[in-house]
Amino acid sequence: MELQHSCMSDRQRRYRKEYRYRVAGWYHGWLHLMIIAMSGIAAIYIYTSNLVSVQWRDWLALPLGFLSYQLAEYLLHTQTMHRPRKSPMLRALYIRHTLMHHQFFTEQEMRFADHRDWRVTFFPPFTMIVLTLLSLAPSLTAGLIISPNFGWLLMTALTGSYMFYEVVHFCCHVDDNWLVRNLPIINTARRHHQAHHDQALMMEVNMGIGTPIFDWLLGTSDLDRGFFGHLFNGYSSKYLKKNLRRTSRTPKPGNVKIPESRTDAH
Amino acid sequence: MKTYTGDRTIDGVKVHVDGRPLPDKADIQRYTDMGFEWGYEGQEPRQLAFALLFDHTDNAGLARSSSEAFMRAMVANLSNEWHLTSESIEEFLRIACS
């Protein structure tokens, strides 16, 4: 099963065919989606069921959790999904992302063909368990220091942010349509993420997926505009940076500029 | 003239010289345990820079001293799949040493 009308390269076409060949025969995208959705909804239901007499300060856990998640997602993407690491778990993330997701979807073809391609789009189902375990320590600490409500709302925000990520990322890989083209945040994410899938930019640019907040803050965005401009940029290419490093298949020593201070090599 | 190629495949990162795998030469100079990568500035691209320079010059001292500049100028600018010749490495060394 492949898209009928696509301008993907032969290399990408071959890669997608090979990837699909290797995906387990029992894999079912709708089941994958249901597991993520049901476990997320159940978790949020449990967390919010424990709320009693919520005070105004408790609600601060929601923006705090959302922003913390955005930062964690940005760092995970920048530091492990595009950089090989020694830990087998982190290395698996790099392989799954740089060597699979970015080869399967490129700037030439961002769409999946059917639900079996969701295997390379969603995180594995056990991600919800890992996220819950990682959320426990900060939420428990906040629950003891500030209030139990704050702790439960922090758990809610972190789980909700992960589900938000999955929805936004999924929307980045669906066919273009009126809804995704006009929905704020989603249209911004689609352009932002497609630029990230440009193989000449993918190792350094547009690392935020759910939102471009930390790309804006830390200078890794391909846009040259302010905070709200970043959030609501939509499909516009008016503010693209002109001086981004674009990699090349055959860089020429005479044509490349040596940047001033972008190395972490010693 | 040698030809160097690199690609990110489903089975891992592959770098070849004239069709044979390029050794990382970590026994001579180790910048990382993670093997090769490219398209950014860091330790894995520097290991690749060192391996390419060493393969071309067979001179560990020169490869070591030029590896950071070569990494920043060339390896960090390599795309997802790439193709270099010993001619372009030679050209880099000529520019870097002039």
Contacts between the chains, C-beta under 8 A, distances in Angstrom:
chain1	res1	chain2	res2	distance
A	11	B	81	7.2
A	15	B	10	6.7
A	18	B	10	5.8
A	19	B	10	6.3
A	22	B	10	7.2
A	82	B	40	7.5
A	83	B	37	7.2
A	83	B	40	7.8
A	83	B	42	6.8
A	83	B	44	7.4
A	84	B	34	4.0
A	84	B	35	6.6
A	84	B	37	6.0
A	84	B	44	6.1
A	85	B	34	6.9
A	86	B	33	6.0
A	86	B	34	6.7
A	91	B	34	8.0
A	95	B	12	7.5
A	98	B	8	6.5
A	99	B	8	5.3
A	99	B	9	7.0
A	99	B	10	6.5
A	99	B	12	6.7
A	99	B	13	7.3
A	100	B	10	6.6
A	102	B	8	7.7
A	102	B	80	7.6
A	103	B	8	6.3
A	103	B	9	7.7
A	103	B	10	7.0
A	103	B	80	7.7
A	199	B	79	5.8
A	199	B	80	3.9
A	200	B	79	5.7
A	202	B	39	7.4
A	202	B	80	7.5
A	203	B	39	3.9
A	203	B	40	4.4
A	204	B	39	7.5
A	204	B	40	5.4
A	245	B	76	7.2
A	245	B	77	6.7
A	247	B	38	7.8
A	247	B	39	5.0
A	247	B	76	7.7
A	247	B	77	5.2
A	247	B	78	5.8
A	247	B	79	4.1
A	247	B	80	7.6
A	248	B	77	6.0
A	248	B	78	7.4
A	248	B	79	5.5
A	248	B	82	7.8
A	249	B	78	7.9
A	249	B	79	4.9
A	249	B	81	6.6
A	249	B	82	5.4
A	249	B	83	6.0
A	250	B	82	6.8
A	250	B	83	5.3
A	250	B	84	6.8
A	250	B	88	7.4
A	251	B	73	8.0
A	251	B	74	5.6
A	251	B	77	4.1
A	251	B	78	6.4
A	251	B	82	7.9
A	251	B	84	8.0
A	251	B	88	7.8
A	252	B	88	6.6
A	252	B	91	7.6
A	253	B	73	6.5
A	253	B	74	6.5
A	253	B	88	5.9
A	253	B	91	4.6
A	253	B	92	3.9
A	253	B	95	5.4
A	254	B	91	6.9
A	254	B	95	6.6
A	256	B	73	5.1
A	256	B	74	6.6
A	256	B	77	5.1
A	258	B	69	6.8
A	258	B	72	4.9
A	258	B	73	4.9
A	259	B	41	7.6
A	259	B	72	6.6
A	259	B	76	8.0
A	262	B	41	5.3
A	262	B	72	7.9
A	262	B	76	7.9
A	263	B	41	4.0
A	263	B	42	7.2
A	263	B	68	7.3
A	263	B	71	7.7
A	263	B	72	6.2
A	264	B	41	6.6
A	264	B	42	5.1
A	264	B	43	7.4
A	265	B	31	7.1
A	265	B	41	6.2
A	265	B	42	5.9
A	265	B	43	5.8
A	265	B	45	7.6
A	265	B	46	4.7
A	265	B	68	5.9
A	265	B	71	6.4
